Amino acid sequence: MQLASNLLQVGMPYLSSFVPSSRVHDHLTGVRPSLTTLLQVDMEDWTEEDMEKTRDELHDIADCVEWELNDTMAKDNRWLGITRLVTDDKWGPRPWRDLQREDIIRSDNELRNQGVAFRRNLRVGIMKEYVDALKRYSNTTEEHLRAAFLAAVTMTHEIGHVVWHQDFRSTSYEINGVEPYIENYIISEVGCSFIASIFDRKNPFECGKQVPTDFTRALYWERVPTFETDELYRKDCSMSIPYIQKVLSQESWDRLDPSRPDFVTNARSMLQPEEDTAYTSNSLGGKSLGSKEPPATAHNREWTVIDIHTNPKLIWKMEFSDRRSRSNKKLERVTQAEKALAIYEILQTLSPIAPNYLRHNHSGFDYSRPIDDGVVTLDLVGSGPTIDLNNLKRIEIRYRPKPGDFKEQVDHHTHLQRHQARVGARLGATISRLDWFSSLDADPQGYDKDVPKDFQFGGPGEEYEPADVLALIANKQPEVIAKTTVKNAYQFCMERNIRSDRRLPVTHAEQNQKLDRTKEDDRALIESMRQFCLETAERLFAGNNQALLYIYYAKMKYINDWSRKDLEERCNFDGLNRTGTLAVIQQRVRDNMAECLRTFAKHHNLSSEEEVFRKVGLVDEVDLVTWTDSDFTDFFRINNLPAWGNRRIWFERYGAFVREQKYGLARRSDINHDSKGKIQRSVNLVESYAWDVVLAGSSVQALKGSLFEAGLFPADSTLNLYCGKARQLSLEDDKPLSFYEPECWKTISLEITRTSQEEKSDTEMLDVEPPVLVYKPRIPDGIDISSSPTVDHERWGVYGPGQRLGNTGDPPSSATDGEDISNKLGIPKDVQRIYDLAHGKARPTVTEGLDEIHTHAEELTRILHPLGARDTLRPHLKMLRSTSAVEMLDSCEDMKEVREDRQRHIDMQVDPEAVIEQDRRKRIKLLQELRPDLEFEASGKLVRRPVELKKKKKVGGFMGDMYTALKNRNGVLAPQFVVVGRKM
């Protein structure tokens, strides 16, 4: 496009600092003595001869760049444009996602093998929506003008990335190819810096920073911050349509005459964003400059609020590795009203979606991106027909905790660490915190320097103190390393020259699977990574004999997980015989390492007894890998835990149970992170979870397993997933996700049940007067209970005599007034609708009627299945099938009970007083049947009623009647004989 070419001419002084590439890379190599030095490129004054060399080399670079229109990246990734460092789809398969460094290295090596000296091939993608808009709108419309202007800016933006990444050396400074800072700009983004050099330190965006699709929104200018930028609110200015017309007009550019030496100065003056003046209509109907009316402006916060629902706190927004060190003292100027308004706006917008290069990342929660929990486990791959692993579906699950799902444990904290440091024993605590870095943030070439470094696993929520040797060992436990994805584990090994025979899978779904401790290959990979980290820890704690003893013990704990090649390599290192079976080699290596440990302890006057390691938590109570299915089911049965799931879920449930025994239930704030970092997962008490799923390759059980791990649910939880408007369809564990076809995969709802919260039946009957349950219901605002009756009987309730209780016999407020009780109590509309339909307060629609019929038909289908009805209420019996009519009828009754129980939960949310009153009446009725001598007043008060005793009535039997007849026989028969005798 002509405008893009003109903008490149204006930006030629900027480009001359990068092209030829020797100008920038020779300079950076000289000024970067260590990994802690930031990359910074300062602009210089270049002569016309220098810029002519830049133009010549830009022509050579253009031959190595492929441009294309992409019709998926705007919708899937929120990208306006992207510069890809690979051109072969085998290194960056479609649909496009963020490239991995190992793929870039492979592509670079392939190019070098083909004879390419220093320049890599690049592919620049531009979203197809630009072309669609230019075709759809006429040339004179505002939408057409905005699309043309932004398309040119986007192409120019990507040129800023091209001139940096066209050289192989662009990825040699940092692990992930961090871009340099330009002059005093505080962001590390060469594309934005290039545009800022053209438009007077500003970048144009669409209002709301959305990815433009229809271009109906106005454009505005946003200033790129510098070190001098330090204000609470950023001032943004609007962009007028006449300004866009002037910039797009080639006549404006021709008047500047590019051949003149002052062309760049004049062009930047023309391109200067409007601040003090704006275009307005003159008396002749045309456009003129000079009006004193300024453009529209907006003041946007440079700060945000985190921990909204727990402890709201103000922090600065941080954008693309912001290198400023900003004091929080200025945040104290923010008033409570401003803070309240910010919280309100954040809750209203939830998670606004913006392009990748606009997303704000800070030390707190990230509100600027959707939740991403990775990819659900592919547990059905390889067990049937071929599955297309590139066909991913987005699944989102909503969960609203209900009373009883969790118990608050204020004093307990769950950290994913099995070993806890002894009180006062902070071994190695004098090591500086500056010597530590996380798993993938270091240059592998600089690793073997004087200062060893540690690698952290466990995700962004892990609290970790590596200066404590016990904490370091705990962070290297298999269950912690297993939270790493296959892709990250492969990258970790490749960058540190850790030998691994495992190849990186091709598809995105396989790469983003978490390591599985139930698989032998994954356990071997985990142990290779773990051994590398522990060997590094030996150098880290050199001279600390007690810490080294702990490390030596930790290294020999999981020898059974070592691969044969690792065992043979260890044998070669220790001079051991490497022949024999795998078990023999394992025992040989274990015995040798145990002997070395005892020798080390004896030499340094330390104890090598197992009790020493047990006291500090280094000895595992059990080895889950060796457990059979029977061991797991027995453990779950003894500890009253559910047995649903597979072995991978069982591993997670056992770990959750152990943590709960030590620290109590997890805090719900601990769930606020996903696969990409910290994020606010719970909004308005509704938790959200989201995965990419291969529907045919993952079962419902796999989805529940991923959900169980991400949600930190109690160990005794059973997860129940439902889809449909009225949650009428329950997802069964053994079914593939492709078996279901809901209207939307983003409306899956979750309910949990806990074995520890199950109601226990009260079957014990007392010989004395039985107690009557008394409830204190939740009392809505505006209901007066001052007239509630008192309870005088000392055995009545738990509140004691003379205290007033809520009158559960009063009708609920919804029955007496015309207010909308659902709005008054904050009841969700869908819950209120289900309640009204169940109690006949509303007539169902045709759709609701059909849904109810469908639900009943589905239940009957399951019960009357030719193979028998699977007992959905007892997951541990999922392999059994009922075949008799009695069992089918029993399943039908069970389903009926489940429906009634679910309806009761809904009724408790809408009208708890009525439910409690109904329960009280049922109990009184039962007591009256069992004890006729009990009497209750209308208010529910128990009255002792004496029972009138009736006179005992003798009840005769057969023998008694016979005895009486024989005794009176003579007297009965005598008159008859007399009469007969006289006649004779």
N, C-alpha and C positions, 0 to 999 in steps of 0.2 A: 504494500500500500504506500501511496505517495507520502502521507503524513509520517509514517514510520521511517521512511528514508530521510525526510527532513529532520526528524528528531535525532537520528544518528549523526547527522552533520553537526547539529548543535552540541551533541555529547561527545564529539571527537576529542576534546582535551581530556575528558574522563577516560575514554577508551585507550588513549595513548599511554596511560599508566599501567595498562594490562597487556597491551599488544605493541610490539613483540613481547612474548611471555617472559623473556629473560629479564625484562625491566622489573617485574614484580617479584618473580621467584628468586632471583639472585639477591634482591633486597631483603626478602623475608627470611631466607636462609641465614643471612648474616646477622640479623637482629633478633633471632629466636634461639637463645642459648639453652632454654629448658622448656619443659612441657607447660610450665605455669605462665609463660610469656604469651600474651594475647597477640594475635595477628592484626596488624594495622597497616593500611596502605594510605599514604598521604599524597595528595594531588600535587603535581609539579607544573611549572610553566614550560610547555613544549613549543619548540619552534615549528614553523610550517614544514620544514624538512622532516622533523620527527613525526609529525602527523601524517605526512605523505607515506612514510614507512608503515605507519599503522594502517592506512587505507590499503596498501598493497598486501599486507598480511591478512587483513580482513577478507580479501578476496580468496586467499588460500584457505582460510578457516571456513568460508562459506561452502567450499567443496566437500567439507567433512560433516556438514550439518544437513540433516533431513528434516523437512517441515511437513506436518500433517494435521488434518482436522480430526479431532477425536470426539465421538458422539456419546461417550460414557463417562468421561472423567469429571465433568461438571456435576452430573447427577450422583455418581457414586463417591467421588473423592472431594467434591467442592473445589476443584482446581479450575482457574481461568486459563492458565497456561502452565506448562511444565517442561523442564529441560532434563531429558533422560541421558544418563551417562553410559548407556548401552543401546545398541541398535538391533542386536539379534534377539528375537523373541524367546530364545531358549534361556537367556539370562534375565530377561524381564518379561515374563509371559503376560498375555492379556487375559482379562481386563487389567489395566495398569494399577499397580499399588506401589507403595514406597519401596525403593530398591534396597537390597542388602549389600553391605560392603563386600562380602565374599563374591557376590555376582559381578560387581564392578571389577574386582581384582581378576577374576577369571576372564572377563571380557578384555581387560587391558592386556593380560598375558597372551591371549589369543591374537590380539592385534600386533603385539611385539613379535610374536612368532611369524607373523605374516610380513614382517619387515617394516612396520610402522615405528618410527624413531621416537617421537615424543608427543604426538598429537592423537587424541582418541576421537573416534567418531561419536557424534551426538545426534540425538533425535529430539526435536522440539515439537510439542503438541499444543495446539490451540483449540479451545472448545468450539464445537461446531455451531453452538447457539449464536455466535457472532454472524456467521454467514446466513443462518436461517432468518435472523432479524433483518439483515440487509436486503434479503429477497422479499421478506414479508411486507416491510414498510416502504413507502415511497420516499424519494430523496429529500423531500422538504419536511418530513415529519420529525418531531423531536426524538422519537424512538430510533429512527434511522441515524440521526446525528450522534446520539449517545453511543449506539453500537459501533459506529465507525471510529469515533474518538477512542473508546475503551479498547477496541481491537488493536489500534495502532500503539496505544500505550502498553498493552500486554505484550505485543511482539517486541517492542523496545525493551521492556522489562526482562524478557527472556534473553535478549542479546547480552544484557549485563551478566547473566549466569554463563552464557556461552563463552565469553572471553576469559572467564576464570576457569571453567572446567574443561576447556579444550586441551589443556596441558595435563599429562599424566600426574604431574606433581601436585595437583589440587587436592588429592586424597592422602598425601603423605604427611600432612601436619597433624591431623587428628584421626581418630578411629573412624568416625562417620563423615569425614570430609567437611568439617566446620568451615564456613566461609569467613573471610577477614572482615574486620571493621574498617570503615572508610572515614578518614580524617577524624573529626570529633563526634561523628554519629555514634550513638550508643547501642545500635542494633547490628547484628551480624547477618545482613541480608543484602547482597551486592545488587540484586535487581531493584529493590526499593531505593537503595543509595544512588543508583544510576538515574532513575527517574527524578529523584530529589535534586540531582545536579543540574537537571534541565529546567525544572519547574520551581526554582527558587525554594529549595528544601521542602517541597511538598509533594504528596502523591494524591491522585484522584481516585475516588471510590464511589460506589453507588450507596445511597443513603441506607443505613442499617447494616452496611458491610455484608450484604448478601451476595450470593453468586447471581449475577443478572441473567435472567432468562427472557423476559419480555421487554426489558429496558423502559419500563414506564415510570420508574423512580428517578428523582433528580440526582445529579452528581454533586459532590462536594470535595473540598480540599482538606487534607489532613497533614499537619506538619510532622516531619520525621524528627524525633527528639534528639537533642545533643546533650553534652555535659551541662550546658547552661540551663537546660530545660528542667525546671523544678517548681511546678505549680500543682495545686490540687485539682484544677479543672483545665482541660485543653480546649482552646478556641478553634472551631472548625468553621469554614466559610463556604457558602454555596457557590456553584458554578452556573453562570447564565448561559442560555442558548445562543445569544449573539456571540459570546466568547468562543463557543465551540464552532460556530459558523466561520468566524474569522480564522481560527487555527486550521480548519479543514480547507479553507479557500487557498488554492494554489496561487492566486493573484497576490495574496498577502506575502507569500514566500518569494515570489518573483521580484517584488519591489525591494526586498532586502538584498538581493544580488549575492548569492553564495560566494562569488569570486572576490568580494571585497574583504579586506583584512578585518574589518569590524563586524563581519557577518554574525559571529557567535554572540557578541555583545548585543547587537540589535535584535537578534532572534530571541535571546533570553528576556529582553525587555518586552517584546511582544507577547511572549509566553507567560510572563509574570502573572500569577493568579490574582484575581480581583480581591481587593481588601477594602480600599478606601473609596473606590469608584465603581460604578456599575453602568451598564447600558440601559438607557431609557429612551422612550419615543420623543422625537422632536416635533415641532409644529408642522413639519412637512410629512409626517408619518414615517420617517426613516429612523435610523438608530444613530445615536451620537454619544460621545464620551464627555466626561466632565461633570456629570451630575454628582451632587454631594450625597445622594442617597446611597448608603453602603449596602453590600449584599447581605443576605440572611446569614445569621451566625448561630452557632449552638455551642454550649459549654458542656463538655463531656468529662465525666470523672476520670481521673488518673489513679484512683484507688477503688477498691472493692471491699466487700464484706465476706468473711468466711465463717464457718461454724454457725450458720444462721439459727439453727434449731437448738443449739446447745449453749455455746458461749460466743456470741457475735464479736468479731474482732476485725479491725481495719488493717489492710495491708496495701502496699503499692501494687499496681498492675505491672507485670513484667512481660516484655515482648521480645521474642527471638534473642535469647541470651543477653538481656539488658545488662550492660557492664557497669551501670551506676551503682554506687553504694549510698542509698538514700536513707536519711535518718527518719525515724518514725515520729520525731518530735513535731513535725509539721502536721501530721495526722491528728494531733490533739486539737487543732483548730476546727475540725469537723464537728458541727453541732449535732445534737441528738435528733433534730428534725431531719437534717440531711442524711443521717445514718438510717433513720426509719424509712425515708423515701427510697434510699438505695436498696434496702432489704425488700421493700414492696416491689420495686422494679425487677429485681433478680427473681423473685418468686413468680412474677407475672410472665417473664420471658423464659423461665426454666433454663433450657440449654439452647441458646441461639446458635445456629450453624453458620459458620463463616469459612472462607477459604483457608487452606492450610497456612498460608503465609501471613494470615491476619490473626491467627489464634493466640490468645494470651495464655502464657504459662507462668505460674508463680508458685511460691512455696506452699500455698494453700490449695483449696479445691479449684479445679478447672471447670468453670461454668460455660466455657465457649466451645464445647464439643460434645457429641452424644456419647453415651456409655458404650464401651466396647470390652466385653469379657473374653474375647478371643473366639476360638472355634470349639464346638462340642466334640467330644471324643468320638472317633470313627470306629465304633465297636462292631459294626456289621460289615466292614470292608473285608473281602476275602472269604466270606462265608456264603456267598451266593453268586448271582450274575454280576457282570462287570458294572461298576457304578461310575458315573461321571463326577469326578471330584472337583471339577471346575464350576459346577452348578450349585452355587451357594445361595442360601435363603436367610434373610434376617429374621430372627425370632426375638421378641421382647416379652418379658414376663413382669407382671405387676403383682405386688404382694402388700397387703395392708394388715399388719399384725393385729391380732385380736387379743383380748384379755386372756392371760394364761399361757400365751405362746412363749413368753420369756419372763424370767425373774431377774429383777435388777440386783446386781452385785456391785455395790459401790466400791468396795475395797478390793475387788478382784480384777485382774487384768490378764488377758490371754495373749501371750506372745508365742510365736511359733518357734519356741526354743525348748528342747527337752532338758537341757542341763542348766542349772542355776548356780551362779557363783556363791561361794561361802561369804558370809558377812565379814567384811573387813579384809578379805583376801582379794585385792585387785591386782593380780599379777601383771607386771609390765605396764602399770598405769602411768608411768612417766613418759611413755612414747607420745610424741606430738600428734594431735589430731590432723595436722596438715599432711601427715605421711600416709593417709588412707585415701582410697578412692573406691568407687563402686565397680561393678563387674565388668562393664564394657567402656570405660572412660579413659583408658590409658593407651599409650603407644607401645605395641609389643616390642618394637626395636629398642626402646629405652627401658625395658623391664629389668634386665640384668645389670642394673646400676648399683650404686652403693647402698641405696635405701630400698629394702624389700617392701612390697606393698601387698595389701590384702584385697580379696574380692568378695563382695557382699552378694548373698542370694536371698531369696524370700519375698521379693516384691517391695513396692514402695511403702507398704504399711509396716515393714519390719523395723523394730527398734533395736539398735545394734551398737555395741560398744566394743570394737575390735581390740582395744588395748587390754582387755581382760581375756586371758587365754581360754577360759572356760566358755565365755560368750563366743569367741572365735570358733572353737570346736563345735559349739551348738549350732552356729550358722552354717556349718559344713555337714550337718546331718543329712542322710539320704532323703528324708521326707521334706527337707527345706530345698535342697537342690532340685528335687523332682518338680518343683513349681516352675522350673525353667522350661521354655518351649524347646522343641527339637531344633528350631532355627537358631535360637540364641545359644543353645548348647553347642551346636556345630560351629558357630562363629567363635565361641569361647575357646574351643579346642584348636581351631585353625590358627587363631591369632597368637596362641601361646605354644604352638608346636607340640600339642598333646596328641599322641598317636591314637587314631581312631579309625577303625575299618568301616565305620558307618558312613554312607553317602547321604547327602542332603536330599530329601524328597523334592520332586519337581513342583507339585501343586501347593498353592497357598494353604489349603486345608490341612495337608499332611505336615507342612512346616510349622504350623502354629498349634499342633497338638502338644500338650504338656507331657513330660516324660512319665512313664508308667512303671512303677516299682514292681508290678506283678509280672513284667516281662524281663526275661533274662538279659537281653541285649541292652535294654534301658538301664538295668541295674549296673551292668558292666561300665556303661558310659558315665553314669553318675559316680561310680567309684573311681574312674580315671580322673574326673574333674576334682573329686574330693582329695585324692592322693596328691595331685599337683598343688592344691591349696595348702595342704598340711606340710608338704615339703617346703613351701614358701614360708610357712609359719615357723619352721625350724630356724631359718636364718633371721626371721623377725625377732624371735625370742632367744637368740644366741646369748649364752651366759646366764640365763635364768634356768637353772637345772630342774627346778620343780615344774616349771611350765613345759620344758622339753620332755620330761617324763610323762606328763599328761598327753602330749602330742604323740609320743611313741605308742602309748596305749591305744589312742584313738585310731592310729594308722592300721593296727592289726585287728580291729573289731570286726570288719566286714570282709574278711578274706574270701569267704564263700561266694561273694559277689564278683570277685575278680575274674576277668577273662583269662583263658589259658595263655594267651600271648603275654599278658601282663605278668602272670605267674612265672612263665619261662624267662621273661626279661629280668624279673627279680632274682631268679635262680642264677642267671649269668652274673648279675651284679654281686651277689653274695658268694659265688663259687659253689653253688649247690648242684646236685644232680637233677637234671630237668626231665628225666624219663619217668614213665609210670602213668597211672590213670590220673584223672583230674583231682580226685579226692586225695590221692597219695601226694601229689604235688602241693595241694593246699595245706595238708598237714605238715609237710616238710617246711614250707615257708613260714607257717604259723609257729612251729617249734623254734625255728631259727630267730624269728623276730622276738619271741617271748624270751629267749635266752639273752639276746642283746639288751632287752629292756631290764632284765634282772641284773646283768653285768653293769649297766649304766647306773642303776639305782644303788648297787653295792659300792661302786666306785665313788659316788657322791654322798654316801651315808643317807640314802633315802630308802623308804619302804616301797616294795613292789607288791605288797599283799593286795588282793582284790578288794578288801574292805576299804582300803585307802581311796581307790577309784570309785567305789560305790558311794562313799560319803559325799563326794563332790558331783555325783550324778552322771558319771561316765559309763556306768554299767547299765545296759538295757535289761529291763525286766523280762522281756520276751522277744523272740525273733519272729515277726509276723510272716516272713517269707516261708518259714518252715511249717506254719500252721496249715492244717487241713480245713476243709469246709466244715467238718464236724467240730473242730476246735472253735471256729468262729461262732457257729450256731449255739454251742454250749455256753460260750462266754456271753453271748447276747441274751440267752435265756436266763442265766444266773443273775445278770445285772439288769434285767427287765428292759432290754433294748430291742428295737425292731430288727428284723433280719432281711429286710428288702435290699435289693441291689446285688452287685457282683463283688468280686474280691477287691477291686479297686475302691469301691465305695466302702467296703468293710474296713480297709486300711484307714480310710479317712474317718470313719465312725469310731474306730478304736482310738485313734489319736485325739479326736474331739472329746471322747469320754475321759481319757487320761488327763487332758488339760482341765476339764471341768472339775475333776476330783481334786486337782491342785489349786486352781485359781478361781473356780466358779464359772458361771456362764459368760460368754463373750459379750462385750459391750456392743450395742448396735452401731456406735460410731466407728467401730473397727472395719465395717464393710465399705467404708467410703474410699475405695480405690478399685480400679479395674486393671486390665492388662497394660494400660498406657500411663497410669499414674493416679494421682488423687483426684477425686471427683465427688460431687454431692449426689449420692445415690438415693437418698430419701428426701422427698419433697412433699410437704403437707401430709407427712406420716405414711406416704405410699412409697415403697421401695421399688426400684426398677433394675432389671437385669437384661442384658442383651448379648446374643451370640450370633456368629455366622455359622450356618448349619448346612451340611449335605443331607438333605431329608432322607434319601434312600440309604445313606451310610451310617446313620445314627439312630439309635432306638430312644424311646421315651425314657428308659432307664438311664441311658447315657446323659440325656438332658438333665434329669433329676440329680445325677451325680455331680455334674458341673455346677448346678444350682446349689446343692448341699455344701460344696466347698466354697463357692463365692459368697454365700449368704451367712456363713458361720452359724448355722442353725444348731440347736442343742443335739447332743448325740442320740437322744431318744425320740427324735422327730421322724415322722413319716410325711413325705411330701406328696401332695395331691394336686395334679394339674387339671385345669378345666378350660374349655374354650366354648364359645357361643355367647350370645347375649345374656342368657339366664344361667350360664354355667351348666348347661344341660348335658354336655358331653365330657366324660371323664377320660383322660388319656391313660391307656393301659401300658404297663411297663414293657412287656415283651413285643409290643408292636413297633415297627419302624415309624419314624415321624412322617414318612411319605404315605402312610396308611390313612392319615387324616387330611381333610381338605377344608380347614376353616375359612371363613370369609377373609380373615386377616390374621397373619401369624404374629402381629404385634399387639394382640389383645388376649394373650394367654394369662390366666389368673392362677394364683397359687394359694392353697390353704395347707396348713400343717396341723397335725395332731401329735400329741406327745403321750407316751405310755405312762409317764409319771403324773399326768394331769387327768387320767381317766377317773370318772366318778365311781366310787365304791358304794355298793348297795348296803343299806342299813337294814340288816335282817335280825338284829339282836332285840328281843322284846324283854322288857323289865317286868319283874313281879310287882313293883310299885307303880305309882302313877307315871305313865310314859311322858317324856318331854315333848313339847310341840315346838317345831322350828319357827324361829322368828327372824325375819329378814329386815335389813335396813336398806331400802332401795335407793337408787340415785334419784334425787329430788330436783326436778328442773326449776329454773329461776321463775319466780312469780307464784309458786304454790305455797300456800300457808299451811303449816302443819301444827300450828299452836293449839288446835283443837283435837289433836290426836289423843287417843285414850292412853292412860297409863297402865302399866302392868304391875300389879301388886303382888302377885304370887312369886315367891322367892325362887322357884324353879323355872320361871318363865323367861327364857332368853338369857343372853349373856350381858345385858346392860344393867341388871340389878333392879330391885324394886323402886317404884316411884319415878323412873325415868321415862321420858316421852319418846315414842317411836313414830316413824312415818305410818300413816294409816293406809295400809295396803288395800283396804276395802274400798277406798275412794276411787271413783272412776278416773281414768287418766285425763289429762287436760285436753287431749285431742277430742275427747267425747263431749266435752262441755263447752268449749269455745271454738271459734271458727278459724283459729290461727293454723298456719301450716307447721305442724310439729316437726317435719323433716327439716325445714329451713331453720326453725328455732333451735333444734339440737344439733344441727350440722350433720344430719343423716344423709348419706349418699342417695341420689335419686333412684338408682337402680335397686338399692335395698328397699327403699320405700315402695317402689313399684311391686316388687315381689311380695312384700307384706300385704299390700292392698289387694292383690289378686288372690292370695291365699285366704284372706278373711272376707272376701266378697264385697270389699269396699270399692272395687273398680271392675269394670267388665273387660275381659281380655280382647285384644285385637285379633284379627284373623291370623296374623303371623304368630302371635303368642299362643293361640290355640293350636296351630299346627306344630309349633315347637314342643308343646306339651304332649301331643300325640306321638311325635317322633321320639321323645324321651321314653315314654312308656313302651313303645314298640321296640326300641333298642334294648331295654331291660328284658323284655320277653324273648327277644332273639338270643340274648346271651344265656338266658335260663333254659330255653328249649332248643339249644344248639344240638345237632345230631350227635356230636361227640361228648355232650354233657356240658353243664354250665361250670365255667371256672369260677372259683370262689374269689371274687375281687376284693373281698373284705379281709382276706387272710393271705398276704403276699407270699408268706413262706410255704403256702400250699399251691403255688402257681403251677406246678408240674402235675398236680392231681386233677382229675376230672370226675365230676359227679355224674352218675348214670341212672340212679333210681329216682322215682317220682318224689319220694320223701325228701331226698337231698335237694331236689329242685325247688320244692315248696319251702324248705328251710332257707334256701338262698333268697327266695322271693320275700320271705318275712324279714330277713336281714336287710335287704335293700329298703324295705318299707321303714324299718327302724332308722336307717341312715337318713332317709328323706325327712322323717319326723324330727330327728335330732338337728339336721341342718336348718329346718324351718324354725326350730326353737331358738337357734342362734340368731337368726334374722329377727325374730320377734323380740329377742332381748335387746337388740340394737334400737328398734323402733319404739317399743312399748314395754320396757322391763317391768313396770309396776303390774301390768296385767298378767304377765307370765308368772311373776312371783306370787301374785294372788291366786292364780290358778293352781300352782304347785301347793300352796297352803291349803286350799280347799280339798285337793286330792288327798293330802295327808290326813286332814281332819276326817274325811269320809272313811278312809281306811281304818283310822283309830276307832271310829264309831262302830264299824263292823266287827272289829276285833274285841272292843271293850264296850258293850252296850251301856255300862254304868257311867260313861262319860257324857257330859253335856256341854255344849258350846253356845255362848251368847252370839248375837248378830255381829258384834264387833270382833268375834274370834276369841273371846276370853273363855278360859276353861273353868267349868263349874262342876264341883263334885256333887253328884246326885245319888242319894241313898236308894238302894234297890229294895223294893218290897218283897219279902220272902213269903212264898205261898206254902200252904200246908202240904206236907208230903203225901203223895197218893201212892198207895201200894199197888204195885203192878204184878199181877199174877202170871203164872206160867202154865205149861201143859201138865206137869206133874202135880202142881198145886190144885189145878182144877180136877184132876182125877182123884186126888186124895179127898177133896171136899165131896165129890159125888159118891164115893164109896162109904164115907162116914155117914152120909144122910140117906143111904140107899133104903134101909129098912123103913124109915119114916116116910119115904116117898112112895114105896111100893105097897105098903100095908093096906091102905084104903082100897086099893084096886082088888087085892085078893079077897077082901071081905065081901065086896060087892059081887064078885064072881061066885064065891062060895054060897051066898044066899040064893043066887039064881039056880045053882045046882041043887 
